[in-house]
């Protein structure tokens, strides 16, 4: 093979490597797991408590959060969350979820929406009377893996991500090797989010890492030493560092859409 062909081949390979999302954590080599905590035991919501907008803590008359057949069902009928009674830091959170069929006002015809709130601190309902202030890993049709800083606009709540030069509307987009951007509120989209995303039920983008409606998905949040890497079905979709806060409780949202969880495991890791 001629020298210029070797050079062309090497350039092609390097472009392919850097244009694809990595399946290896950006923040460390494979971390050492020293304990696994089953946050969901398959039978009940031991270790969690519900909090609903306008109802407060431990008051869930419509059974928004229930357990049956080894699954947590979040009906979505009222806005709120379940929250762990303990705080955690330096962990890999592994969640398996699938969407149900039902949606509720005011999001009957909107994209099915939920989220995992990491490093949740402060008062219940501290943000909009619904959630604790936190760093959200978004779960929404077409946008699972977005980061949202559920903060107060101060330095106490922020993330930094490598992002693309071009925004999607007002939001940055995660891009490995991109320019660093720090936000104290709002969002950073996952790398493959469709620029034509619409807030409509059943939305799917061309590069969507989420499985079709009704199928199970595996979402992993690797929170380690002030960094968070988000994997959806084995694909690295977002990564943040200089994360503030870097520990706290974990919340699972109810936001107008029925969703099921059959696994919520937390692996405590060494930094």
For each residue, the residues with C-beta under 8 A, 3 or more apart:
1: 5 6
2: 5 6
3: 6 7
4: 7 8
5: 1 2 8 9
6: 1 2 3 9 10
7: 3 4 10 11
8: 4 5 11 12
9: 5 6 12 13
10: 6 7 13 14
11: 7 8 14 15
12: 8 9 15 16
13: 9 10 16 17
14: 10 11 17 18
15: 11 12 18 19
16: 12 13 19 20
17: 13 14 20
18: 14 15 176 177
19: 15 16
20: 16 17
21: 176 191 192 235 236 237
22: 26 176 236
23: 231 234 235 236
24: 236
25: 28 29 30 31 222 224 229 236
26: 22 176 227 229 236 239
27: 222 224 225 227 229 239 241
28: 25 31 224 225 227
29: 25
30: 25
31: 25 28 92 222 224 269 270 271
32: 269 270
33: 36 92 267 268 269
34: 268 269 270
35: 267 268
36: 33 265 266 267 268
37: 88 265 266 267 268
38: 41 264 265
39: 47 48 84 250 264 265 266
40: 45 72 261 263 264 265
41: 38 44 46 47
42: 67 70
43: 46 67 70
44: 41 67
45: 40 48 49 50 65 67 72 82
46: 41 43
47: 39 41 84 85 86
48: 39 45 65 82 83 84 85
49: 45 57 58 82 83 85
50: 45 57 58 59 60 64 65 80 81 82 83
51: 56 57 80 81 82 83 124 125 130
52: 55 56 59 60 64 78 79 80 254
53: 78 79 80 125 128 129 130
54: 129
55: 52 59 60 61 78 80
56: 51 52 59 124 125
57: 49 50 51 124
58: 49 50
59: 50 52 55 56
60: 50 52 55 63 64 65
61: 55
62: 75 77 78
63: 60 66 75
64: 50 52 60 74 75 76 77 78 80 254
65: 45 48 50 60 72 73 74 75 82 254
66: 63 72 73 75
67: 42 43 44 45 70 71 72 73
68: 71 73
69:
70: 42 43 67 262
71: 67 68 260 261 262
72: 40 45 65 66 67 82 252 260 261 262 264
73: 65 66 67 68 100 258 259 260
74: 64 65 82 114 252 253 254 258 259 260 261
75: 62 63 64 65 66 78 102 104 254 258
76: 64 100 102 103 104 114 254 255 256 257 258 259
77: 62 64 104 254
78: 52 53 55 62 64 75 254
79: 52 53 130 253 254 255 256
80: 50 51 52 53 55 64 130 253 254
81: 50 51 117 130 131 251 252 253 254
82: 45 48 49 50 51 65 72 74 251 252
83: 48 49 50 51 120 124 132 249 250 251
84: 39 47 48 87 88 249 250 251
85: 47 48 49 249
86: 47 249
87: 84 121 247 248 249
88: 37 84 91 247 248 249 250 266 268
89: 119 223 246 247 248
90: 223 224 225 247 268 269 270 271
91: 88 222 223 224 266 267 268 269
92: 31 33 220 221 222 223 224 266 267 269
93: 116 118 220 221 223 250 264 265 266 267
94: 218 219 220 263 264 265 266 267
95: 116 218 219 220 221 261 263 264 265
96: 216 217 218 219 261 262 263
97: 114 139 216 217 219 259 260 261 262
98: 211 214 215 216 217 259 260
99: 112 141 213 214 257 258 259 260
100: 73 76 257 258 259 260
101: 258
102: 75 76 257 258
103: 76 107 108 109 110 112 201 256 257 258
104: 75 76 77 107 108 256 257
105: 108 256
106: 110 256
107: 103 104 110 111 113 255 256 257
108: 103 104 105 256
109: 103 200 201
110: 103 106 107 113 199 200 201 256
111: 107 140 141 142 143 198 199 200 201 202 203
112: 99 103 140 141 201 257 258 259
113: 107 110 139 140 141 253 255 256 257
114: 74 76 97 139 140 252 253 254 255 257 259
115: 136 137 138 139 140 148 252 253 255
116: 93 95 136 137 139 219 221 250 251 252 253
117: 81 120 131 132 134 135 136 137 150 250 251 252 253
118: 93 134 135 136 137 221 223 228 248 250
119: 89 134 135 223 243 245 246 247 248
120: 83 117 131 132 133 134 248 249 250 251
121: 87 132 133 134 245 248 249
122: 126 132 133
123: 126 132
124: 51 56 57 83 132
125: 51 53 56 128 129 130 131 132
126: 122 123 131 132 133
127: 130 131 132 133 134 150 151 152
128: 53 125 131
129: 53 54 125
130: 51 53 79 80 81 125 127
131: 81 117 120 125 126 127 128 134 150 251 253
132: 83 117 120 121 122 123 124 125 126 127 150 248 249 251
133: 120 121 122 126 127 150 151 152 156 157
134: 117 118 119 120 121 127 131 150 157 248 251
135: 117 118 119 147 148 149 150 157 159 228 240 243 245
136: 115 116 117 118 147 148 149 150
137: 115 116 117 118 145 146 147 219 221 228 230 238
138: 115 143 144 145 146 147 148 187
139: 97 113 114 115 116 144 219 253 259
140: 111 112 113 114 115 143 144 146
141: 99 111 112 113 144 201 202 203 204 210
142: 111 193 194 197 203 204 205 208 210
143: 111 138 140 146 189 190 193 197
144: 138 139 140 141 190 209 210 217 219 232 237
145: 137 138 190 209 219 230 232 237 238
146: 137 138 140 143 171 187 188 189 190 193 238
147: 135 136 137 138 159 161 174 187 188 228 230 238 240
148: 115 135 136 138 186 187
149: 135 136 157 158 159 183 184 185 186 187
150: 117 127 131 132 133 134 135 136 157
151: 127 133 154 156 157 158 184 185
152: 127 133 156 157 185
153: 157 184 185
154: 151 157 184
155: 158 184 244
156: 133 151 152 244 245
157: 133 134 135 149 150 151 152 153 154 184 185 244 245
158: 149 151 155 182 183 184 242 243 244
159: 135 147 149 182 183 188 228 240 241 242 243 244
160: 180 181 182 240 241 242 243
161: 147 172 174 178 180 181 183 188 238 239 240 241
162: 174 175 176 177 178 179 180 181 239
163: 172 173 174 175 178 179 180 181 188
164: 167 172 173 174 175 178
165: 178 179
166: 173
167: 164 170 171 172 173
168: 171 173 189 193 195 197
169:
170: 167 186
171: 146 167 168 186 187 188 189
172: 161 163 164 167 181 183 187 188 189
173: 163 164 166 167 168 188 189 190 191 193
174: 147 161 162 163 164 178 188 189 190 191 237 238 239
175: 162 163 164 178 191
176: 18 21 22 26 162 191 239
177: 18 162
178: 161 162 163 164 165 174 175
179: 162 163 165
180: 160 161 162 163
181: 160 161 162 163 172 188
182: 158 159 160 242
183: 149 158 159 161 172 186 187 188
184: 149 151 153 154 155 157 158
185: 149 151 152 153 157
186: 148 149 170 171 183
187: 138 146 147 148 149 171 172 183
188: 146 147 159 161 163 171 172 173 174 181 183 238 240
189: 143 146 168 171 172 173 174 193 238
190: 143 144 145 146 173 174 193 209 230 232 237 238
191: 21 173 174 175 176 237 238
192: 21 205 207 208 209 237
193: 142 143 146 168 173 189 190 197 205
194: 142 197 203 205 206 207 208
195: 168
196: 205
197: 142 143 168 193 194 203 205
198: 111 203
199: 110 111 203
200: 109 110 111 203
201: 103 109 110 111 112 141
202: 111 141 213
203: 111 141 142 194 197 198 199 200
204: 141 142 208 210 212
205: 142 192 193 194 196 197 208
206: 194
207: 192 194
208: 142 192 194 204 205
209: 144 145 190 192 232 233 235 237
210: 141 142 144 204 217 232 233
211: 98 215 216 217 233
212: 204 215
213: 99 202
214: 98 99
215: 98 211 212
216: 96 97 98 211 262
217: 96 97 98 144 210 211 232 233
218: 94 95 96 231 232 233 234
219: 94 95 96 97 116 137 139 144 145 230 231 232
220: 92 93 94 95 229 230 231 232
221: 92 93 95 116 118 137 228 229 230 231
222: 25 27 31 91 92 227 228 229 230 231
223: 89 90 91 92 93 118 119 227 228 243 246
224: 25 27 28 31 90 91 92 227 269 271
225: 27 28 90 246 271
226: 241 242 243 244 246
227: 26 27 28 222 223 224 239 240 241 243
228: 118 135 137 147 159 221 222 223 238 239 240 243
229: 25 26 27 220 221 222 236 238 239
230: 137 145 147 190 219 220 221 222 236 237 238 239
231: 23 218 219 220 221 222 234 235 236 237
232: 144 145 190 209 210 217 218 219 220 235 237
233: 209 210 211 217 218
234: 23 218 231
235: 21 23 209 231 232
236: 21 22 23 24 25 26 229 230 231 239
237: 21 144 145 174 190 191 192 209 230 231 232
238: 137 145 146 147 161 174 188 189 190 191 228 229 230
239: 26 27 161 162 174 176 227 228 229 230 236
240: 135 147 159 160 161 188 227 228 243
241: 27 159 160 161 226 227
242: 158 159 160 182 226
243: 119 135 158 159 160 223 226 227 228 240 246
244: 155 156 157 158 159 226
245: 119 121 135 156 157 248
246: 89 119 223 225 226 243
247: 87 88 89 90 119
248: 87 88 89 118 119 120 121 132 134 245
249: 83 84 85 86 87 88 120 121 132
250: 39 83 84 88 93 116 117 118 120 266
251: 81 82 83 84 116 117 120 131 132 134
252: 72 74 81 82 114 115 116 117 261 264
253: 74 79 80 81 113 114 115 116 117 131 139
254: 52 64 65 74 75 76 77 78 79 80 81 114
255: 76 79 107 113 114 115
256: 76 79 103 104 105 106 107 108 110 113
257: 76 99 100 102 103 104 107 112 113 114
258: 73 74 75 76 99 100 101 102 103 112
259: 73 74 76 97 98 99 100 112 114 139
260: 71 72 73 74 97 98 99 100
261: 40 71 72 74 95 96 97 252 264
262: 70 71 72 96 97 216
263: 40 94 95 96
264: 38 39 40 72 93 94 95 252 261
265: 36 37 38 39 40 93 94 95
266: 36 37 39 88 91 92 93 94 250
267: 33 35 36 37 91 92 93 94
268: 33 34 35 36 37 88 90 91
269: 31 32 33 34 90 91 92 224
270: 31 32 34 90
271: 31 90 224 225
